[in-house]
Amino acid sequence: MTDPDSQTAPPAPDSLAPQSPRGTLPAFAPVPRLKQRSNGWTAAVQCAFIEALADTGSVASACRAVARADHGAYLLRRHPEADEFRAAWDAALDLGIRRIEDVAMDRALNGVEVPVYSYGKLVGTRVVYNDRLLMFILRNRAPERFTEGKPKGLNAVDAAEMRRRKQQWRSEWEEEQKRANSYEAEDEVLASIDRKLASMRKNWLYYMSPRTRAAYDEFARLEHEDKAAGYDCRQDPEHPSSRAYQDRQREEEDRAREAAGLPPIPEETGEMPTIIHYQAELDKETEVFLAEERAKDKAAAEAVARRTAEPGVRGFKDEGWD
């Protein structure tokens, strides 16, 4: 978007030569990229962006269609080798504006269907016609007939609307400039990091002693051979992480214990304890505890029954006392 304040009055429609034939887009050479990334602005993404821009007439909508950020599109437009891309951008916008004009004309002629609510319920629809939109299109499509042959003037309402839109365009333009200036080109940043790392590695190798450099070169050669051969440390019997190495270590420890006269370490038997095993043991202990408690309760009840059955000394409160 250009600076709105730098534009004075819009030229007449007859003086606006179309940038491309209606319905067509010019062929263009995509902006070259230093590296091809899956989430970058590849040639296919650039072509899809231009096509979406021609369909929608909106940069933000076109960026959403190709799943890219709008600031990346503006940075791509500012690229030194983006002359053809900028021309295709302008042609796509021209086609997009024409599509917007067609939509506006359809709404002005046929109206817009809006819902009608009554007491919070949808009761029907009605067609609303926008006379201001219709007159705006007529004044711009046929200024000789609807502006008395004068340049397309603005009434008080249109002038206020134009001032409001200029302020809005100014804010959008400033926001776009701020956003574009706050980001550097992604490829330039990554290339700068790569150059810095390459320079650091070069200095690191340069200050090595000849003996250390030879050892490092041999290490790099062996590492390359391991990768080429698909080396897996778990399958290497000489590596501590392999099963064969661990078995050999245990055998050596057993021989050392036998030589020292120490008893061998007992081997683990059975399954490793788990939460389920612990729960089973706990259930068994609970059953034993409950059985013991029930036996105690039964013995106490039997003792009470025996004491009740034995004859005792009668008191004054006993029945049948004379």
C-alpha positions in Angstrom: 0.0 0.0 0.0 1.4 3.4 -0.9 1.2 6.5 1.3 -2.4 7.8 1.0 -1.3 11.4 1.7 1.0 11.2 -1.4 -2.0 10.8 -3.7 -4.0 13.9 -4.6 -7.1 13.0 -6.7 -7.8 9.7 -8.3 -7.6 9.7 -12.1 -10.5 9.2 -14.4 -11.4 5.6 -15.1 -10.7 6.0 -18.8 -7.1 6.9 -18.0 -6.5 3.7 -16.0 -5.0 1.2 -18.5 -5.5 -2.4 -17.3 -2.3 -4.0 -16.2 -3.4 -7.4 -17.6 -6.2 -8.7 -19.8 -9.3 -9.6 -17.8 -9.1 -13.1 -16.3 -5.4 -13.5 -17.1 -2.2 -13.1 -15.1 1.2 -12.3 -16.6 3.9 -14.9 -16.4 6.7 -13.9 -14.0 10.0 -15.3 -12.7 9.6 -16.1 -9.0 11.9 -14.3 -6.6 15.0 -16.4 -6.1 15.5 -17.8 -2.6 18.8 -18.7 -1.0 17.4 -22.0 0.4 14.3 -24.0 -0.3 12.3 -24.6 2.8 8.9 -26.3 3.2 7.5 -23.3 5.0 9.2 -20.7 2.8 8.2 -18.6 -0.2 9.0 -21.2 -2.8 8.2 -20.7 -6.5 5.0 -22.7 -6.2 3.9 -20.7 -3.1 4.6 -17.4 -4.9 2.5 -18.5 -7.9 -0.4 -19.6 -5.6 -0.2 -16.3 -3.7 -0.5 -14.3 -7.0 -3.5 -16.4 -8.1 -5.2 -16.0 -4.7 -4.5 -12.3 -4.8 -6.3 -12.1 -8.1 -9.3 -14.0 -6.8 -9.7 -12.1 -3.5 -8.1 -8.7 -4.1 -6.8 -8.8 -0.5 -3.2 -9.4 0.5 -4.2 -10.8 3.9 -6.7 -13.2 2.4 -4.1 -14.4 -0.2 -1.6 -15.0 2.5 -4.1 -17.0 4.5 -4.8 -19.1 1.4 -1.1 -20.1 1.1 -0.5 -20.3 4.9 2.1 -17.6 5.0 2.5 -14.4 7.0 1.7 -11.1 5.3 4.9 -9.5 6.4 6.8 -12.1 4.5 4.9 -11.2 1.3 5.8 -7.5 1.7 9.5 -8.4 2.3 9.4 -10.6 -0.8 7.9 -7.6 -2.8 10.9 -5.4 -1.6 13.5 -7.9 -2.8 15.9 -6.4 -5.3 15.1 -9.1 -7.9 11.4 -9.0 -7.5 10.6 -6.7 -10.5 8.4 -9.3 -12.3 6.9 -10.4 -9.0 5.8 -6.8 -8.2 4.3 -6.5 -11.7 2.4 -9.7 -11.2 1.3 -8.4 -7.8 -0.1 -5.2 -9.4 -1.8 -7.2 -12.1 -3.4 -9.5 -9.6 -4.7 -6.6 -7.6 -6.2 -5.1 -10.7 -8.1 -8.3 -11.4 -9.1 -8.5 -7.7 -10.4 -5.0 -7.8 -12.5 -5.8 -10.8 -14.0 -8.7 -9.0 -14.8 -6.5 -6.1 -16.5 -4.1 -8.5 -18.6 -6.9 -9.9 -19.7 -7.9 -6.4 -20.5 -4.3 -5.5 -22.5 -3.9 -8.7 -24.5 -7.1 -8.0 -25.3 -5.9 -4.5 -26.3 -2.5 -5.8 -28.7 -4.0 -8.4 -30.0 -7.0 -6.6 -29.7 -5.9 -2.9 -28.6 -8.0 0.0 -30.9 -10.4 1.9 -30.9 -9.8 5.6 -32.7 -11.7 8.4 -35.7 -10.3 10.2 -36.1 -11.0 13.9 -39.2 -10.5 16.1 -38.9 -11.0 19.9 -35.6 -12.7 19.4 -36.9 -15.2 16.8 -36.1 -15.4 13.1 -39.4 -14.7 11.3 -38.1 -14.2 7.7 -35.8 -12.2 5.5 -36.0 -9.1 3.4 -33.9 -7.6 0.6 -32.1 -4.3 1.4 -30.9 -2.0 -1.4 -28.1 0.4 -0.9 -28.8 3.5 -2.9 -25.6 5.2 -1.9 -23.6 2.3 -3.3 -25.6 2.4 -6.5 -25.0 6.2 -7.0 -21.3 5.8 -6.1 -20.9 3.1 -8.9 -22.9 5.2 -11.4 -20.8 8.3 -10.7 -17.6 6.4 -11.2 -18.8 4.3 -14.2 -20.5 7.1 -16.1 -19.3 10.4 -14.7 -20.5 12.4 -17.8 -24.1 11.4 -17.2 -24.3 11.5 -13.4 -21.9 14.3 -12.5 -23.0 16.8 -15.3 -19.8 16.3 -17.2 -17.7 17.6 -14.3 -14.9 15.7 -12.6 -16.2 13.2 -10.1 -16.9 15.4 -7.1 -17.7 14.5 -3.6 -20.6 15.7 -1.5 -20.3 16.4 2.2 -21.0 12.8 3.1 -18.6 11.4 0.6 -15.9 13.9 1.6 -16.2 12.8 5.3 -16.1 9.1 4.2 -13.0 9.9 2.1 -11.3 11.6 5.1 -12.1 8.6 7.3 -10.8 6.2 4.7 -7.6 8.2 4.2 -7.0 8.1 7.9 -7.7 4.3 7.9 -5.4 3.8 4.9 -2.7 6.0 6.5 -2.9 3.8 9.7 -2.7 0.6 7.7 0.2 1.9 5.6 2.2 3.0 8.8 1.5 -0.4 10.4 2.7 -2.2 7.3 5.8 -0.1 7.1 6.5 -0.7 10.8 6.0 -4.4 10.4 8.1 -4.7 7.3 11.0 -2.7 8.9 10.9 -4.6 12.1 11.7 -7.9 10.3 14.7 -8.8 8.4 14.6 -11.2 5.5 14.5 -14.8 6.9 17.0 -16.1 4.5 19.5 -13.3 5.2 19.4 -14.0 9.0 19.9 -17.7 8.5 22.7 -17.2 6.0 24.4 -14.8 8.5 24.2 -17.4 11.2 25.7 -20.1 8.8 28.5 -17.7 7.9 29.2 -17.0 11.6 29.3 -20.7 12.5 31.5 -21.5 9.5 34.0 -18.8 10.5 34.1 -20.0 14.1 34.8 -23.6 13.0 37.5 -22.4 10.6 39.3 -20.5 13.4 38.9 -23.5 15.8 40.6 -25.8 13.3 43.2 -23.2 12.4 44.5 -22.9 16.0 44.8 -26.7 16.5 48.3 -28.2 16.9 49.3 -30.5 13.9 49.0 -33.6 16.1 45.5 -32.6 17.4 44.4 -31.8 13.8 45.6 -35.1 12.6 43.8 -36.9 15.4 40.6 -34.9 14.7 40.8 -35.7 10.9 41.2 -39.4 11.8 38.2 -39.1 14.2 36.1 -37.5 11.5 37.1 -40.2 9.0 36.1 -43.0 11.5 32.9 -41.3 12.4 32.0 -41.0 8.7 32.7 -44.8 8.2 30.5 -45.6 11.2 27.6 -43.6 9.8 28.1 -45.1 6.3 28.1 -48.6 7.8 25.0 -48.0 10.0 26.9 -48.6 13.2 24.7 -49.4 16.3 26.5 -49.4 19.6 23.9 -51.9 21.1 25.1 -54.5 18.6 28.8 -54.0 19.2 30.2 -56.6 21.6 33.0 -54.1 22.6 30.6 -51.3 23.5 29.5 -51.1 27.2 25.8 -50.7 26.2 25.7 -54.1 24.3 24.3 -57.2 26.0 27.4 -59.3 25.1 29.7 -56.8 26.8 27.5 -56.8 30.0 27.4 -60.7 30.1 31.2 -60.8 29.7 31.6 -58.3 32.6 29.4 -60.4 34.8 31.4 -63.5 34.0 34.6 -61.8 34.9 33.1 -60.5 38.2 32.0 -64.1 39.0 35.5 -65.5 38.3 37.0 -62.8 40.5 34.6 -63.6 43.3 35.4 -67.3 43.0 39.1 -66.6 43.1 38.6 -64.5 46.2 36.6 -67.3 47.9 33.4 -65.2 48.0 30.0 -66.8 47.5 28.3 -66.1 44.2 25.6 -63.5 43.9 22.2 -65.2 43.9 20.4 -64.9 40.6 17.1 -63.2 40.6 14.2 -65.6 40.1 10.6 -65.0 39.3 9.0 -61.9 37.9 10.0 -58.4 38.8 7.6 -57.0 41.5 5.0 -54.7 40.1 2.1 -52.8 41.5 -0.3 -55.7 40.7 1.9 -58.1 42.6 2.1 -55.8 45.6 -1.7 -55.4 45.5 -2.2 -59.2 45.5 0.1 -59.5 48.5 -1.8 -56.8 50.3 -5.1 -58.5 49.6 -3.8 -61.8 51.0 -2.6 -60.0 54.2 -6.0 -58.3 54.5 -7.9 -61.7 54.2 -5.7 -63.2 56.9 -6.3 -60.3 59.2 -10.0 -60.4 58.8 -10.1 -64.1 59.4 -8.3 -63.7 62.7 -10.6 -60.9 63.7 -13.7 -63.0 62.9 -12.2 -65.9 65.0 -11.7 -63.6 67.9 -15.2 -62.3 67.7 -16.6 -65.9 67.5 -14.6 -67.0 70.6 -15.8 -64.0 72.6 -19.4 -64.7 71.7 -19.1 -68.4 72.7 -17.6 -67.3 76.1 -20.5 -65.0 76.8 -23.0 -67.8 75.9 -21.3 -70.2 78.3 -21.4 -67.7 81.2 -25.1 -67.1 80.6 -26.0 -70.8 80.7 -24.3 -71.5 84.0 -26.5 -71.1 87.3 -25.7 -68.1 89.4 -26.8 -66.5 92.7 -30.3 -65.0 92.6 -30.7 -61.4 93.6 -33.7 -59.3 94.7 -34.3 -58.1 91.2 -34.6 -61.6 89.8 -38.1 -62.7 88.8 -39.8 -65.3 91.1 -38.2 -64.0 94.3 -40.5 -64.5 97.2 
